[in-house]
């Protein structure tokens, strides 16, 4: 396993945990930087301190969300390195840097442009926001896609990785257990949503309040509703739920 170090961006919050992880991976004569994070001067300075003069071979980005991508060009320009991300990097493309070969895996679901980076010989995956070190990943309508997200989890699990380096929180040494935890969580949530719709129809906002309960405050209600809409979209596509406008507002009811 190559030496992997972390610099946490100063952007903690309800969606970013303690902050975004910028990973620095030793590749012999060079290093690889994964997810430079937000365009923040103090974070750039912290990365440079951790690099301690090392040559940056390439800057990789898992996806284009504002807590992962924005600093990439500044960091790369300062070190005369290139930035590689989707769609330039496609599924199965191999990035060779120093002694490392990192395989890009297109893993949509959290976002359409999401990549993971796989070091096969070490069983290591840099998972971005596909899998976090704690809690669950956001899969929100209209950008998120639950069906694609589940397929992406299965894709990574099929590699039987040993360790996951997530975009937020700590590394995961029980990689297969965490992947199964995430898969189970999504399927249980889907079953919960379907059961609620079968009990009685409702708008996306109604169903969000019924499923998530009072523990979801107004500050998280928008994200919770967008997650609900992503699950409802899959259930509609699967033919288990249908959209109704009979009462004016768009509502969802069980099919059949």
BELBELJO-V971194 format. One record per backbone hydrogen bond with DSSP energy under -0.5 kcal/mol. CO is the residue of the C=O (numbers start at 1). NH is the residue of the N-H. If there is no record, write none. Layout:
# BELBELJO-V971194
<<CO,NH> <CO,NH>>
This chain:
# BELBELJO-V971194
<<3,26> <5,24> <7,9> <7,22> <9,11> <13,17> <16,19> <17,13> <19,169> <20,9> <20,22> <21,23> <22,7> <23,25> <23,34> <24,5> <24,26> <25,32> <27,29> <27,30> <27,99> <30,27> <31,57> <31,58> <32,25> <32,34> <33,60> <34,23> <37,71> <38,40> <40,44> <41,45> <42,46> <43,47> <44,48> <45,49> <46,50> <47,51> <48,52> <48,53> <51,54> <55,31> <55,57> <57,82> <58,33> <58,60> <59,84> <60,35> <62,115> <65,68> <65,69> <68,37> <69,72> <71,75> <72,76> <73,77> <74,78> <75,79> <76,81> <77,80> <82,59> <84,61> <85,88> <85,89> <88,90> <90,93> <93,95> <93,104> <94,96> <95,97> <95,102> <97,100> <100,97> <101,103> <102,95> <102,104> <103,118> <104,92> <104,106> <105,107> <105,116> <109,145> <111,109> <111,114> <114,107> <116,105> <117,126> <118,103> <118,120> <119,122> <119,123> <119,124> <120,123> <123,162> <123,163> <124,119> <125,127> <125,165> <126,117> <127,130> <128,167> <131,167> <140,144> <145,149> <146,150> <147,151> <148,152> <149,153> <150,154> <151,155> <152,156> <153,157> <154,158> <156,159> <156,161> <157,160> <162,175> <163,125> <164,166> <164,172> <165,127> <165,128> <167,21> <168,133> <171,173> <172,164> <173,175> <174,178> <175,179> <176,180> <177,181> <178,182> <179,183> <180,184> <181,185> <182,186> <183,187> <184,188> <185,189> <186,190> <187,191> <188,192> <189,193> <190,194> <191,195> <192,196> <193,197> <194,198> <195,199> <196,200> <197,254> <202,252> <203,207> <204,208> <205,209> <206,210> <207,211> <208,212> <209,213> <213,216> <215,217> <217,220> <217,221> <218,222> <220,224> <221,225> <222,226> <223,227> <224,228> <225,229> <226,141> <226,230> <227,231> <228,232> <229,233> <230,234> <231,235> <232,236> <233,237> <234,238> <235,240> <235,241> <236,239> <240,255> <242,253> <244,251> <245,248> <247,249> <251,244> <252,202> <253,242>>
